[in-house]
Amino acid sequence: METLIAYTFANDSTARAAAGRARVEAYYGALLRNEAKHQGYDGRTVGLHMWDRHDGSCLWPSWHDTGDTRVASVHAPLGYQRLIGDVEPYDGPAHLAKAVRRTPASFLDLAPPFTMAVLDPAAERLDLFTDSIGVGRLFQLRVRDGWVWSNRPVAALLFAGVPAAAAPRGWTFAAACGWFMDDSTPYDGVLTVPGATHIVADGHRQQRTVSRIETTSVWSTDNAHTAEETAAALQDVARSVGRLWPGRPTVDLSGGRDSRVVAGAFLAAGVDLKLNSYDAVPGELDVAESLVQLLPRPVEHVVSRKTPGQPVPAKPTAAPPSLEMVDRALRWHRYAEGLRPASYLFHTPPASLAGVAHLAIGGAGGEVAHGHFYPRDVLQLDALPLQSKLHAFSNHLQARLVPAAGPAGDARSAVAEQVDRVLRAAVHGGIENATMLDYFYVVERLRRWGTTGERTGVVSPLLIPSFVRSAFALDPAHRVENALHRELVRRLVPAWSDVPFFAPRPTVSTRRSPAKVRCLADAADRDLIEQLLRDVEGFESLDTLWAASVAGASSAAGEATLRQALWRAAFDQHVAEVNRHLPNAPTKAPAVTPKPPAPRRRGPLVRAVGRSRLWRAYRRIQRGRQ
């Protein structure tokens, strides 16, 4: 799990960098189990540092030092051979740095996620590059006489010595739609560097130059052979995986669209691989097995099947500590720095940042080619005049993204304005049909997929620019029909062309027996949750939603809003933890005056007055249970 820091300071850079490095290592030491190796360089005005728990699984070095150049890489540059030829991975960073500094636009040919920083000590120059979508993550923080950049917002704050605080703008967006829109983040003062960006910090001149290629130009094309270009690029990515990760990669193969294209790219590239399928949805495994049988040569196929008649574990009579949701939310913020969505609240967070090392190859990004945000009547709406179409698509996105109850008016307005802004940016870039919904998905949603950008070893071949260009070149009707996926499969594995993509069909039993909504009020720490939800900025009507949760009468949307509100409330405790590593920084979450509680059973925590006191009481109870 790499942590990158790059900076430019006008004054006292060496001393400040040493103090900042110590704070970063003190905070992340336990999270990385003290296994991260540090390498870095501090110049007079610029510097670059990298911490990496390198386990030898990837041959591309996260830190490369030639004496003349220092290169720090976050993730691995899939498809790098297109830029620098068949260079050995351990020599690759210097060659790649030279190539992209000479022609910055060529960086966009690499498959996301990938972020790179290049430092030239003699010239006191720092170059930073983000991938075409921005999945690789780079955040920036302005300080009084310079800038700090990092792939982790907390690392940027600690290195700069700036206290962490919740960002009002970012959490206003999150209250309504669940993520941090535009360039906002969970942390005040920390902004997201968008995709397709090249930053140059010139220490000698004390200048910072930012250039960005307009995304509509990155994804638009007049090339009539986009599918052919994409098929070749996908095979290049597959060969990169075979070159960068020793051993046989495991590629998932379901009966659906995206995994079939990805698996087809590896097979067409001649990469020795293992296919893996899950028996998760009735009928889907049958399609996957039929695909394997159609291959002209044998390929190892591993299947994870359900065990018929397997007994269901008895429900425990007492909720274990893992069901205490406030602590779980805090642990998620500690792990993902507020960037994971609140939907992860019912999942157990990893124990540390050092816990995942395996290679994961998936189909993230394929949604761009099959209308992920399309309404059912998309073709009818697409026939409207442009202004009516903009209005209809904006209303559709707002209805889909923002719950009917819970978010406050300011949060709803902020999301509505950002939706309109992005759709109009698409129109200004020449996109006047329903593809503007796909543009919104890529610009606003795709780059925030948590598991794709937050750890190394995640390979998402369908994020390459040529795939997005091919998807955008489709008209909406062809996108609905999965035309690009069908054409790519035909080119990559012709034997699979006639096998329909699996589509699950609802059964009578699923229509009559919807899944039970998981109620937040069933948690072991419901008293603490109730108090934390009394006054959460960006939300309204939480009392009503909580009462429904207590009664077991919640809707799925209502519970999602409660989880989002708790996610925001727990973030204050995370901020207090971070600030304990800064001298003279506030370490307590702001106290709140609770509203009179609704009549119901009272627990000992109800008597606490503010969030910080509630938290201390909660921790005392936890220690007593151990």
GUKE-278173 format. One line per field, with one value per residue (C-alpha): residue in three letters; x, z, y. Coordinates in nm, 2 decimals, decimal comma. Example, Ala and Ser with C-alpha at 12.3 -4.5 7.8 and 13.67 -1.06 7.14 Angstrom:
residu	ALA	SER .
u	1,23	1,37 .
w	0,78	0,71 .
v	-0,45	-0,11 .
//
This chain:
residu	MET	GLU	THR	LEU	ILE	ALA	TYR	THR	PHE	ALA	ASN	ASP	SER	THR	ALA	ARG	ALA	ALA	ALA	GLY	ARG	ALA	ARG	VAL	GLU	ALA	TYR	TYR	GLY	ALA	LEU	LEU	ARG	ASN	GLU	ALA	LYS	HIS	GLN	GLY	TYR	ASP	GLY	ARG	THR	VAL	GLY	LEU	HIS	MET	TRP	ASP	ARG	HIS	ASP	GLY	SER	CYS	LEU	TRP	PRO	SER	TRP	HIS	ASP	THR	GLY	ASP	THR	ARG	VAL	ALA	SER	VAL	HIS	ALA	PRO	LEU	GLY	TYR	GLN	ARG	LEU	ILE	GLY	ASP	VAL	GLU	PRO	TYR	ASP	GLY	PRO	ALA	HIS	LEU	ALA	LYS	ALA	VAL	ARG	ARG	THR	PRO	ALA	SER	PHE	LEU	ASP	LEU	ALA	PRO	PRO	PHE	THR	MET	ALA	VAL	LEU	ASP	PRO	ALA	ALA	GLU	ARG	LEU	ASP	LEU	PHE	THR	ASP	SER	ILE	GLY	VAL	GLY	ARG	LEU	PHE	GLN	LEU	ARG	VAL	ARG	ASP	GLY	TRP	VAL	TRP	SER	ASN	ARG	PRO	VAL	ALA	ALA	LEU	LEU	PHE	ALA	GLY	VAL	PRO	ALA	ALA	ALA	ALA	PRO	ARG	GLY	TRP	THR	PHE	ALA	ALA	ALA	CYS	GLY	TRP	PHE	MET	ASP	ASP	SER	THR	PRO	TYR	ASP	GLY	VAL	LEU	THR	VAL	PRO	GLY	ALA	THR	HIS	ILE	VAL	ALA	ASP	GLY	HIS	ARG	GLN	GLN	ARG	THR	VAL	SER	ARG	ILE	GLU	THR	THR	SER	VAL	TRP	SER	THR	ASP	ASN	ALA	HIS	THR	ALA	GLU	GLU	THR	ALA	ALA	ALA	LEU	GLN	ASP	VAL	ALA	ARG	SER	VAL	GLY	ARG	LEU	TRP	PRO	GLY	ARG	PRO	THR	VAL	ASP	LEU	SER	GLY	GLY	ARG	ASP	SER	ARG	VAL	VAL	ALA	GLY	ALA	PHE	LEU	ALA	ALA	GLY	VAL	ASP	LEU	LYS	LEU	ASN	SER	TYR	ASP	ALA	VAL	PRO	GLY	GLU	LEU	ASP	VAL	ALA	GLU	SER	LEU	VAL	GLN	LEU	LEU	PRO	ARG	PRO	VAL	GLU	HIS	VAL	VAL	SER	ARG	LYS	THR	PRO	GLY	GLN	PRO	VAL	PRO	ALA	LYS	PRO	THR	ALA	ALA	PRO	PRO	SER	LEU	GLU	MET	VAL	ASP	ARG	ALA	LEU	ARG	TRP	HIS	ARG	TYR	ALA	GLU	GLY	LEU	ARG	PRO	ALA	SER	TYR	LEU	PHE	HIS	THR	PRO	PRO	ALA	SER	LEU	ALA	GLY	VAL	ALA	HIS	LEU	ALA	ILE	GLY	GLY	ALA	GLY	GLY	GLU	VAL	ALA	HIS	GLY	HIS	PHE	TYR	PRO	ARG	ASP	VAL	LEU	GLN	LEU	ASP	ALA	LEU	PRO	LEU	GLN	SER	LYS	LEU	HIS	ALA	PHE	SER	ASN	HIS	LEU	GLN	ALA	ARG	LEU	VAL	PRO	ALA	ALA	GLY	PRO	ALA	GLY	ASP	ALA	ARG	SER	ALA	VAL	ALA	GLU	GLN	VAL	ASP	ARG	VAL	LEU	ARG	ALA	ALA	VAL	HIS	GLY	GLY	ILE	GLU	ASN	ALA	THR	MET	LEU	ASP	TYR	PHE	TYR	VAL	VAL	GLU	ARG	LEU	ARG	ARG	TRP	GLY	THR	THR	GLY	GLU	ARG	THR	GLY	VAL	VAL	SER	PRO	LEU	LEU	ILE	PRO	SER	PHE	VAL	ARG	SER	ALA	PHE	ALA	LEU	ASP	PRO	ALA	HIS	ARG	VAL	GLU	ASN	ALA	LEU	HIS	ARG	GLU	LEU	VAL	ARG	ARG	LEU	VAL	PRO	ALA	TRP	SER	ASP	VAL	PRO	PHE	PHE	ALA	PRO	ARG	PRO	THR	VAL	SER	THR	ARG	ARG	SER	PRO	ALA	LYS	VAL	ARG	CYS	LEU	ALA	ASP	ALA	ALA	ASP	ARG	ASP	LEU	ILE	GLU	GLN	LEU	LEU	ARG	ASP	VAL	GLU	GLY	PHE	GLU	SER	LEU	ASP	THR	LEU	TRP	ALA	ALA	SER	VAL	ALA	GLY	ALA	SER	SER	ALA	ALA	GLY	GLU	ALA	THR	LEU	ARG	GLN	ALA	LEU	TRP	ARG	ALA	ALA	PHE	ASP	GLN	HIS	VAL	ALA	GLU	VAL	ASN	ARG	HIS	LEU	PRO	ASN	ALA	PRO	THR	LYS	ALA	PRO	ALA	VAL	THR	PRO	LYS	PRO	PRO	ALA	PRO	ARG	ARG	ARG	GLY	PRO	LEU	VAL	ARG	ALA	VAL	GLY	ARG	SER	ARG	LEU	TRP	ARG	ALA	TYR	ARG	ARG	ILE	GLN	ARG	GLY	ARG	GLN .
u	0,00	0,20	0,19	0,33	0,43	0,55	0,60	0,73	0,81	0,97	1,13	1,29	1,20	1,45	1,36	0,99	1,01	1,19	0,92	0,64	0,79	0,81	0,44	0,34	0,55	0,41	0,05	0,08	0,33	0,07	-0,17	0,11	0,23	0,56	0,64	0,66	1,00	1,07	1,27	1,28	1,47	1,46	1,59	1,62	1,26	1,11	1,09	0,95	0,89	0,74	0,65	0,58	0,53	0,68	0,61	0,78	0,45	0,49	0,81	0,75	0,93	0,74	1,06	1,34	1,66	1,90	2,09	1,97	1,60	1,38	1,05	0,76	0,48	0,15	0,01	0,17	0,16	-0,03	0,04	0,38	0,54	0,34	0,53	0,89	0,91	0,98	1,20	1,25	1,02	1,30	1,45	1,11	1,04	1,33	1,24	0,87	0,95	1,16	0,89	0,60	0,80	0,88	0,52	0,28	-0,03	0,12	0,07	-0,30	-0,23	-0,16	-0,44	-0,58	-0,52	-0,17	-0,02	0,35	0,58	0,92	1,18	1,48	1,72	1,95	1,66	1,47	1,17	0,88	0,64	0,31	0,08	-0,27	-0,43	-0,70	-0,99	-0,81	-0,87	-0,51	-0,57	-0,38	-0,48	-0,33	-0,31	-0,22	0,01	0,13	0,44	0,39	0,20	0,18	0,05	-0,03	-0,24	-0,37	-0,54	-0,44	-0,08	-0,09	-0,23	0,02	0,32	0,22	0,13	-0,22	-0,50	-0,76	-1,12	-1,43	-1,49	-1,83	-1,86	-1,75	-1,98	-2,27	-2,24	-2,20	-2,51	-2,72	-2,55	-2,31	-1,98	-1,76	-1,84	-1,63	-1,28	-1,41	-1,28	-1,38	-1,11	-1,12	-0,85	-0,76	-0,88	-0,87	-0,65	-0,86	-0,76	-0,56	-0,36	0,01	0,15	0,50	0,65	0,96	1,15	1,40	1,13	0,88	0,62	0,35	0,21	-0,10	-0,21	-0,51	-0,64	-1,01	-1,17	-1,42	-1,12	-0,96	-1,27	-1,39	-1,26	-1,33	-1,16	-1,38	-1,18	-1,22	-1,31	-1,00	-0,79	-0,95	-0,90	-0,53	-0,50	-0,67	-0,42	-0,14	-0,27	-0,30	0,07	0,17	0,01	0,20	0,52	0,47	0,33	0,52	0,31	-0,03	-0,29	-0,64	-0,91	-1,28	-1,52	-1,89	-2,17	-2,19	-2,05	-1,75	-1,57	-1,60	-1,43	-1,15	-1,09	-1,10	-0,82	-0,59	-0,67	-0,62	-0,29	-0,17	-0,12	-0,11	-0,40	-0,64	-1,02	-1,23	-1,61	-1,87	-2,19	-2,37	-2,67	-2,88	-2,79	-2,48	-2,23	-2,38	-2,29	-1,94	-1,88	-2,01	-1,77	-1,47	-1,58	-1,58	-1,21	-0,98	-0,73	-0,77	-0,76	-0,77	-1,11	-1,17	-1,53	-1,66	-1,99	-2,27	-2,28	-2,63	-2,80	-2,54	-2,68	-2,73	-2,55	-2,78	-2,83	-2,63	-2,84	-2,62	-2,47	-2,09	-1,86	-1,82	-2,18	-2,11	-2,15	-1,99	-1,66	-1,69	-1,74	-1,44	-1,23	-1,34	-1,25	-0,91	-0,85	-1,00	-0,97	-1,33	-1,33	-1,52	-1,90	-2,13	-2,26	-1,96	-2,09	-2,22	-1,88	-1,59	-1,30	-0,95	-0,73	-0,45	-0,34	-0,10	-0,36	-0,41	-0,14	-0,30	-0,36	-0,72	-0,83	-1,19	-1,43	-1,47	-1,54	-1,74	-2,06	-1,95	-2,05	-2,39	-2,56	-2,52	-2,71	-2,97	-3,34	-3,57	-3,71	-3,37	-3,43	-3,75	-3,58	-3,29	-3,52	-3,62	-3,48	-3,14	-3,26	-3,55	-3,32	-3,07	-3,36	-3,49	-3,15	-3,07	-3,40	-3,34	-2,99	-3,11	-3,39	-3,16	-2,88	-3,06	-3,30	-3,65	-3,61	-3,31	-3,07	-3,12	-3,22	-2,87	-2,73	-2,99	-2,92	-2,54	-2,59	-2,84	-2,60	-2,31	-2,52	-2,62	-2,26	-2,12	-2,40	-2,34	-1,97	-2,05	-2,26	-1,98	-1,75	-1,98	-2,18	-2,55	-2,71	-2,76	-2,39	-2,38	-2,51	-2,21	-1,99	-2,13	-2,07	-1,71	-1,63	-1,82	-1,87	-1,62	-1,31	-1,44	-1,47	-1,29	-1,14	-1,00	-0,78	-0,70	-0,47	-0,21	-0,25	-0,60	-0,61	-0,91	-0,84	-1,17	-1,06	-0,82	-0,90	-0,95	-1,23	-1,40	-1,35	-1,51	-1,80	-1,86	-1,85	-2,16	-2,50	-2,72	-2,93	-2,62	-2,50	-2,82	-2,77	-2,41	-2,28	-1,92	-1,90	-2,03	-1,78	-1,48	-1,57	-1,60	-1,25	-1,09	-1,25	-1,46	-1,58	-1,77	-1,95	-2,28	-2,32	-2,57	-2,47	-2,63	-2,92	-3,08	-3,45	-3,66	-3,85	-4,19	-4,03	-3,79	-4,08	-4,29	-4,01	-3,80	-3,48	-3,53	-3,40	-3,11	-3,20	-2,93	-3,14	-3,07	-2,70	-2,55	-2,46	-2,80	-2,79	-2,47	-2,60	-2,92	-2,72	-2,48	-2,77	-2,94	-2,78	-2,58	-2,50	-2,65	-2,95	-3,31	-3,59	-3,34	-3,57	-3,84	-3,61	-3,46	-3,81	-3,89	-3,56	-3,64	-3,98	-3,84	-4,04	-3,75	-3,72	-3,39	-3,36	-3,43	-3,16	-2,91	-2,96	-2,92	-2,59	-2,47	-2,55	-2,37	-2,08	-2,05	-2,09	-1,81	-1,58	-1,54	-1,39	-1,15	-1,04	-0,97	-0,75	-0,55	-0,50	-0,35	-0,04	-0,01	0,11	-0,14	-0,42	-0,77	-0,82	-1,19	-1,49	-1,73	-1,98	-2,35	-2,65	-2,89	-3,26	-3,50	-3,50	-3,81	-3,97	-3,80	-3,56	-3,27	-2,91	-2,62	-2,49	-2,80	-2,68	-2,36	-2,39	-2,15	-2,00	-1,66	-1,81	-2,02	-1,72	-1,52	-1,81	-1,84	-1,47	-1,49	-1,78	-1,58	-1,28	-1,50	-1,61	-1,26 .
w	0,00	-0,13	0,02	-0,19	-0,07	-0,31	-0,21	-0,30	-0,02	-0,06	0,29	0,53	0,31	0,46	0,82	0,75	0,54	0,82	1,07	0,82	0,74	1,12	1,16	0,86	0,98	1,34	1,21	0,94	1,13	1,31	1,01	0,80	1,08	1,06	0,75	0,50	0,36	0,31	0,02	-0,06	-0,16	-0,02	-0,23	-0,15	-0,26	-0,38	-0,25	-0,31	-0,07	-0,10	0,16	0,02	0,18	-0,12	-0,12	-0,45	-0,62	-0,88	-1,07	-1,14	-0,86	-0,67	-0,62	-0,88	-0,84	-1,12	-0,94	-1,21	-1,16	-0,88	-0,99	-0,76	-0,90	-0,74	-0,90	-1,21	-1,57	-1,77	-2,14	-2,07	-2,37	-2,61	-2,48	-2,42	-2,59	-2,43	-2,14	-1,83	-1,55	-1,31	-1,57	-1,68	-1,45	-1,58	-1,95	-1,88	-1,69	-1,99	-2,24	-2,06	-1,97	-2,34	-2,44	-2,14	-2,34	-2,39	-2,02	-2,10	-2,31	-1,99	-1,82	-1,50	-1,21	-1,23	-1,07	-1,12	-0,98	-1,12	-0,95	-1,12	-0,84	-1,06	-1,20	-0,87	-1,08	-0,99	-1,24	-1,14	-1,37	-1,32	-1,54	-1,79	-1,54	-1,21	-1,06	-0,94	-0,69	-0,63	-0,37	-0,32	-0,02	-0,04	0,24	0,30	0,08	-0,13	-0,20	-0,08	-0,30	-0,19	-0,29	0,07	0,21	0,57	0,47	0,30	0,61	0,85	0,63	0,60	0,97	0,90	1,13	0,98	0,97	0,79	0,46	0,46	0,08	0,04	0,31	0,17	-0,15	0,04	0,25	-0,07	-0,31	-0,09	-0,25	-0,28	-0,61	-0,83	-0,67	-0,31	-0,05	0,31	0,44	0,45	0,23	0,05	-0,31	-0,57	-0,87	-1,17	-1,43	-1,74	-1,54	-1,55	-1,28	-1,29	-0,98	-1,06	-0,74	-0,88	-1,02	-0,75	-1,01	-1,05	-1,39	-1,43	-1,76	-1,83	-2,14	-2,17	-2,10	-2,39	-2,63	-2,46	-2,52	-2,85	-3,18	-3,56	-3,60	-3,76	-3,63	-3,25	-3,17	-3,35	-3,16	-2,83	-2,88	-2,95	-2,64	-2,42	-2,53	-2,45	-2,10	-2,06	-2,18	-1,93	-1,65	-1,76	-1,76	-1,43	-1,21	-1,21	-1,22	-1,37	-1,32	-1,22	-1,43	-1,33	-1,58	-1,52	-1,77	-1,81	-2,04	-1,88	-1,75	-2,09	-2,26	-2,00	-2,01	-2,39	-2,39	-2,19	-2,40	-2,73	-2,60	-2,53	-2,15	-1,95	-1,71	-1,48	-1,50	-1,19	-1,17	-0,89	-0,85	-0,71	-0,94	-1,07	-1,43	-1,46	-1,39	-1,67	-1,92	-1,78	-1,81	-2,17	-2,26	-2,12	-2,32	-2,64	-2,61	-2,87	-2,60	-2,24	-1,97	-1,60	-1,47	-1,09	-0,98	-0,64	-0,59	-0,34	-0,11	-0,14	0,20	0,39	0,72	0,80	1,12	1,41	1,48	1,79	2,08	2,17	1,91	1,90	1,92	1,54	1,52	1,70	1,41	1,54	1,60	1,26	1,08	1,26	1,15	0,79	0,81	0,95	0,67	0,37	0,50	0,45	0,08	0,10	0,08	0,37	0,21	0,36	0,71	0,74	0,61	0,83	0,76	0,71	1,02	0,86	0,53	0,49	0,47	0,09	-0,16	-0,42	-0,78	-0,86	-1,22	-1,28	-1,52	-1,36	-1,63	-1,86	-1,74	-1,97	-2,27	-2,15	-2,01	-1,64	-1,56	-1,84	-1,76	-1,91	-2,16	-2,26	-2,63	-2,61	-2,39	-2,63	-2,91	-2,73	-2,82	-2,65	-2,36	-2,28	-2,29	-2,05	-1,81	-1,83	-1,78	-1,49	-1,32	-1,38	-1,22	-0,92	-0,86	-0,89	-0,67	-0,40	-0,15	-0,12	0,25	0,47	0,29	0,37	0,11	0,07	0,00	-0,26	-0,43	-0,43	-0,61	-0,85	-0,95	-1,00	-1,21	-1,43	-1,45	-1,56	-1,82	-1,97	-1,98	-2,19	-2,43	-2,46	-2,55	-2,83	-2,66	-2,73	-2,69	-2,40	-2,40	-2,16	-1,89	-1,96	-1,94	-1,61	-1,49	-1,59	-1,46	-1,14	-1,03	-1,19	-1,05	-0,70	-0,70	-0,37	-0,42	-0,76	-0,66	-0,29	-0,31	-0,55	-0,75	-0,89	-1,27	-1,45	-1,83	-1,93	-1,79	-2,07	-2,28	-2,60	-2,44	-2,32	-2,67	-2,83	-2,58	-2,64	-3,02	-2,99	-3,03	-2,72	-2,90	-2,97	-2,62	-2,48	-2,70	-2,58	-2,93	-2,82	-2,59	-2,87	-3,12	-2,89	-2,80	-3,17	-3,23	-2,92	-2,89	-3,20	-3,05	-2,78	-3,03	-3,04	-2,67	-2,53	-2,23	-1,91	-1,77	-1,44	-1,45	-1,14	-1,01	-0,85	-0,51	-0,54	-0,63	-0,34	-0,08	-0,10	0,10	0,46	0,51	0,77	1,03	1,19	1,51	1,56	1,63	1,97	2,01	1,92	2,21	2,09	1,73	1,84	2,01	1,72	1,48	1,68	1,48	1,17	0,93	0,59	0,70	0,81	0,93	1,09	1,39	1,17	0,99	1,31	1,46	1,16	1,20	1,57	1,48	1,21	0,94	0,75	0,38	0,21	0,11	0,47	0,61	0,35	0,47	0,83	0,74	0,56	0,85	1,09	0,85	0,87	1,25	1,30	1,07	1,35	1,57	1,29	1,25	1,63	1,60	1,31	1,50	1,80	1,58	1,53	1,80	1,92	1,70	1,82	1,92	2,02	1,80	1,84	2,11	2,02	2,23	2,19	2,13	2,38	2,31	2,21	2,48	2,48	2,68	2,82	2,83	3,03	2,72	2,68	2,97	2,78	2,65	2,36	2,10	2,26	2,60	2,43	2,26	2,59	2,76	2,47	2,48	2,86	2,80	2,53	2,75	3,03	2,79	2,71 .
v	0,00	0,30	0,64	0,92	1,28	1,55	1,91	2,25	2,50	2,84	2,84	2,60	2,30	2,05	2,11	2,12	1,80	1,61	1,71	1,63	1,29	1,20	1,28	1,07	0,78	0,81	0,80	0,53	0,31	0,11	0,11	-0,04	-0,27	-0,08	-0,28	0,01	0,10	0,47	0,62	0,99	1,30	1,66	1,94	2,30	2,38	2,05	1,70	1,36	1,07	0,72	0,46	0,11	-0,23	-0,40	-0,77	-0,85	-0,93	-0,65	-0,60	-0,23	-0,04	0,22	0,42	0,46	0,66	0,71	0,99	1,24	1,16	1,02	0,86	0,76	0,54	0,47	0,15	0,00	0,15	-0,11	-0,08	0,10	-0,09	0,13	0,43	0,30	-0,04	-0,37	-0,24	-0,44	-0,33	-0,24	0,00	0,13	0,43	0,63	0,56	0,64	0,96	1,08	0,99	1,16	1,47	1,51	1,44	1,48	1,37	1,03	0,96	0,92	0,61	0,42	0,22	0,37	0,36	0,51	0,82	0,92	1,19	1,28	1,49	1,65	1,75	1,96	2,17	2,17	2,06	1,83	1,68	1,51	1,32	1,18	0,91	0,99	0,95	1,02	0,68	0,66	0,94	1,26	1,52	1,87	2,10	2,47	2,60	2,95	2,93	2,62	2,30	1,94	1,65	1,30	1,00	1,01	1,33	1,26	1,22	1,56	1,72	1,56	1,63	2,00	2,02	2,14	2,03	1,80	1,93	1,81	1,99	2,16	2,16	1,79	1,66	1,87	1,68	1,35	1,41	1,41	1,17	0,97	1,08	1,39	1,56	1,78	1,84	1,81	1,57	1,49	1,72	2,10	2,25	1,92	1,91	1,63	1,67	1,58	1,32	1,41	1,67	1,75	1,97	2,12	2,28	2,49	2,55	2,79	3,02	2,94	2,88	2,61	2,53	2,32	2,19	1,96	1,80	1,85	1,52	1,53	1,56	1,26	1,04	1,17	1,03	1,04	0,70	0,45	0,16	0,22	-0,14	-0,27	-0,01	-0,11	-0,48	-0,42	-0,19	-0,45	-0,72	-0,48	-0,44	-0,82	-0,86	-0,59	-0,79	-1,10	-0,89	-0,71	-0,98	-1,32	-1,63	-1,71	-1,44	-1,54	-1,37	-1,38	-1,51	-1,48	-1,51	-1,13	-0,87	-0,71	-1,01	-1,18	-0,90	-0,89	-1,26	-1,25	-0,99	-1,22	-1,52	-1,34	-1,20	-1,55	-1,49	-1,81	-1,76	-1,93	-1,86	-1,83	-1,84	-1,82	-2,01	-1,70	-1,64	-1,93	-2,00	-1,77	-2,05	-2,26	-1,98	-1,95	-2,32	-2,32	-2,05	-2,25	-2,55	-2,35	-2,25	-2,41	-2,50	-2,62	-2,35	-2,42	-2,32	-2,29	-2,29	-2,18	-2,36	-2,34	-2,64	-2,79	-2,84	-2,65	-2,55	-2,18	-2,08	-2,00	-1,64	-1,53	-1,43	-1,14	-0,90	-0,94	-0,64	-0,64	-0,52	-0,20	0,04	0,36	0,18	0,01	0,34	0,49	0,20	0,24	0,61	0,52	0,27	0,46	0,82	0,90	0,80	0,48	0,52	0,46	0,14	-0,03	0,02	-0,34	-0,48	-0,55	-0,31	-0,45	-0,46	-0,26	-0,10	-0,39	-0,66	-0,70	-0,80	-1,03	-0,93	-0,85	-0,83	-0,71	-0,54	-0,20	0,06	-0,16	0,02	0,31	0,10	-0,02	0,29	0,26	0,58	0,54	0,57	0,31	0,56	0,69	0,67	0,87	1,14	1,14	1,25	1,57	1,92	1,98	2,21	1,97	1,68	1,85	1,92	1,56	1,40	1,63	1,55	1,18	1,19	1,39	1,15	0,85	0,99	1,19	1,01	1,15	1,21	1,30	1,53	1,90	2,16	2,30	1,95	1,88	2,22	2,15	1,82	1,96	2,24	2,00	1,77	2,06	2,18	1,84	1,78	2,13	2,06	1,75	1,96	2,22	1,94	1,83	1,56	1,64	1,30	1,05	1,00	1,30	1,06	0,83	1,14	1,22	0,87	0,87	1,22	1,21	0,84	0,61	0,77	0,73	0,35	0,29	-0,05	0,03	0,33	0,28	-0,02	-0,16	-0,47	-0,38	-0,43	-0,28	-0,31	-0,15	0,18	0,24	0,56	0,36	0,16	0,48	0,64	0,34	0,35	0,72	0,67	0,45	0,60	0,54	0,27	0,06	0,12	-0,03	-0,33	-0,39	-0,34	-0,27	-0,57	-0,79	-0,66	-0,69	-1,05	-1,12	-0,99	-1,14	-1,48	-1,55	-1,88	-1,69	-1,46	-1,65	-1,70	-1,45	-1,24	-1,37	-1,17	-1,28	-1,31	-1,24	-1,54	-1,54	-1,61	-1,31	-1,08	-1,19	-1,21	-0,90	-0,89	-0,77	-0,42	-0,41	-0,16	0,05	0,06	-0,31	-0,24	-0,32	0,05	0,19	0,44	0,60	0,60	0,78	1,05	1,10	1,13	1,41	1,69	1,60	1,88	1,83	1,63	1,68	1,45	1,21	1,17	1,04	0,80	0,68	0,61	0,40	0,21	0,15	0,02	-0,21	-0,03	0,14	0,16	0,08	0,45	0,56	0,32	0,44	0,80	0,70	0,52	0,82	1,05	0,81	0,80	1,18	1,19	0,92	1,12	1,38	1,11	1,02	1,38	1,40	1,09	1,24	1,57	1,39	1,36	1,74	1,98	2,24	2,10	2,04	1,68	1,67	1,65	1,95	1,89	1,89	1,97	1,68	1,72	1,57	1,19	1,01	0,80	0,46	0,25	0,46	0,34	0,48	0,66	0,89	1,10	1,20	1,56	1,59	1,37	1,37	1,27	1,01	0,87	0,84	0,67	0,43	0,34	0,28	0,03	-0,14	-0,18	-0,32	-0,59	-0,70 .
//
